[in-house]
Amino acid sequence: MRVESKEQWHVAAYNQQEINGLIGCPKRISDPPKREMRQSGAFLRNDMKLVASDDTEGQFSVFMRKSGDFPENFSIGLIYHPADSRGEITLVRCNGQHGEYNGGPGDPSDPHWHYHVHQAQEVALDAGERAEKYAVKTDAYASFEEAVQYFLKTVNLDEKESRIHFPTKVQSILFE
């Protein structure tokens, strides 16, 4: 997974309205993902680049990581690379179950023991923490594949491009 230094966590101020606007602005793919995820250490990985379909400046990058041994351990994230001098910011991450977080005690009530979402928060930036430090449990997905679909809707990727690059598997009805 991505390792950052404390210095990278401090970026010029983004307010919550800007953060929410960056997450929700319509986007299209500028550099598509590979057809298959590639092995990198213990993880499978894929990436893509996005641009806003509206007048939002800057670019976005998406990372997708999934453990080769534990498929419930994954991360799918959106990073904003602004056109101005403010630093890049991770806006949202959809994660699988991975247990302990930041060396915590491994409390099963911790969101990291469940499927969870990290979203950038102004309060975290103001405290000098990673924008997406805080997490909330979710039942919006229960697998990497479902998390990808949830993520694409959350970040407002063009629906046609979503279907082309991330087709959903449809199960047919066997008997009626």
C-alpha positions in Angstrom: 0.0 0.0 0.0 1.0 3.6 -0.2 3.3 4.9 2.5 3.4 8.7 3.2 5.5 10.8 5.4 4.0 13.2 7.9 5.2 16.1 5.8 3.0 14.9 2.9 -0.1 15.0 5.1 0.0 18.8 5.5 -1.5 20.5 2.5 -2.8 24.0 2.0 -6.4 24.3 3.3 -9.3 22.7 1.6 -12.6 23.4 3.1 -15.3 20.7 3.3 -17.3 22.2 0.5 -14.3 22.1 -1.8 -13.5 18.5 -0.8 -17.1 17.4 -1.4 -17.2 19.2 -4.7 -14.0 17.5 -5.8 -15.3 14.1 -4.9 -18.7 14.7 -6.6 -17.7 16.6 -9.8 -18.3 14.7 -13.0 -15.2 12.9 -14.2 -14.0 11.0 -17.3 -11.1 8.7 -17.9 -7.9 10.3 -19.4 -5.6 7.3 -18.9 -7.6 4.0 -18.6 -6.8 1.1 -16.3 -5.0 -2.0 -17.6 -7.3 -4.8 -18.5 -5.9 -7.0 -15.7 -4.5 -6.1 -12.4 -0.7 -6.8 -12.1 1.2 -8.4 -9.3 3.4 -6.1 -7.2 4.7 -7.9 -4.1 1.8 -9.4 -2.2 -0.8 -7.1 -3.9 -2.5 -6.9 -7.2 -2.7 -3.4 -8.5 -4.1 -1.2 -11.2 -4.3 2.6 -11.7 -6.0 5.1 -13.9 -6.2 8.9 -14.4 -9.2 11.0 -14.5 -10.1 14.6 -15.4 -13.2 16.6 -14.5 -15.9 16.9 -17.1 -16.8 20.3 -15.8 -14.6 23.4 -15.2 -12.7 21.8 -12.2 -9.0 22.3 -12.8 -6.3 19.7 -12.0 -6.3 16.0 -12.4 -7.3 12.9 -10.5 -5.6 9.6 -10.1 -7.2 6.3 -8.9 -5.4 3.5 -7.3 -6.7 0.0 -6.8 -4.9 -2.6 -4.6 -6.0 -6.0 -3.5 -4.2 -8.6 -1.5 -3.3 -11.7 -3.5 -3.7 -13.9 -0.4 -6.6 -12.1 1.4 -9.1 -10.7 -1.2 -11.1 -9.0 1.6 -8.0 -6.7 2.1 -8.2 -4.0 -0.5 -8.1 -0.3 -1.1 -9.5 1.8 -3.9 -8.8 5.5 -3.7 -9.1 8.9 -5.5 -6.3 11.4 -5.3 -6.6 15.0 -6.5 -3.7 16.7 -8.1 -4.5 20.4 -8.1 -3.5 22.8 -10.8 -2.6 25.4 -8.2 0.2 25.2 -5.5 -1.9 23.3 -3.0 -0.6 19.8 -2.5 -2.3 16.6 -3.6 -5.0 15.2 -1.4 -6.5 11.8 -1.1 -10.2 12.5 -1.2 -11.8 9.1 -0.7 -10.7 5.4 -0.1 -12.9 2.4 -0.1 -11.3 -0.3 2.0 -11.9 -3.9 2.8 -11.4 -5.6 6.1 -7.8 -5.3 7.3 -8.0 -5.3 11.1 -5.5 -3.2 13.0 -4.9 0.4 11.9 -2.1 2.7 12.9 -0.8 0.2 15.4 -4.1 0.2 17.2 -5.2 -2.6 19.6 -7.2 -4.5 17.1 -10.6 -3.8 18.6 -13.3 -5.5 16.5 -15.6 -2.4 16.9 -12.9 -0.4 15.0 -14.1 0.3 11.4 -11.0 -1.3 10.0 -12.2 -4.7 11.0 -15.1 -4.2 8.6 -15.6 -2.9 5.1 -15.2 0.9 5.5 -14.8 4.2 3.7 -12.3 7.0 4.4 -13.3 10.4 3.2 -11.2 13.6 3.3 -12.3 15.8 6.2 -11.4 19.5 6.7 -11.1 18.8 10.4 -8.3 16.3 9.8 -6.4 18.7 7.5 -6.7 21.5 10.1 -5.2 19.1 12.7 -2.2 18.4 10.4 -3.4 14.8 9.8 -4.0 12.9 6.6 -7.1 14.2 5.0 -8.7 10.8 4.8 -7.7 9.7 8.3 -11.1 9.0 9.7 -13.2 6.0 8.6 -16.8 4.8 8.8 -18.1 1.3 8.5 -20.2 0.6 5.5 -22.5 -2.1 4.2 -22.6 -0.6 0.7 -20.2 -3.3 -0.5 -18.9 -6.7 0.6 -16.2 -7.5 -2.0 -13.6 -5.7 -4.1 -15.8 -5.9 -7.1 -18.8 -4.3 -5.3 -16.5 -1.7 -3.8 -15.3 -0.7 -7.3 -18.9 -0.1 -8.4 -19.6 1.9 -5.3 -16.4 3.9 -5.8 -17.2 4.7 -9.4 -20.6 6.1 -8.4 -19.2 8.0 -5.4 -16.6 9.8 -7.5 -19.1 10.4 -10.3 -17.2 8.7 -13.1 -19.0 8.9 -16.5 -21.5 6.0 -16.6 -20.6 4.9 -20.1 -16.9 4.8 -19.3 -17.7 2.9 -16.1 -19.5 0.2 -18.0 -16.8 -0.1 -20.6 -13.9 -0.4 -18.2 -15.6 -2.0 -15.2 -18.5 -4.1 -16.4 -20.7 -5.6 -13.7 -21.2 -9.4 -13.6 -24.9 -10.1 -14.0 -26.2 -13.4 -12.7 -29.0 -14.8 -14.7 -32.1 -16.4 -13.2 -31.9 -20.2 -13.6 -35.5 -21.0 -12.8 -38.7 -19.0 -12.6 
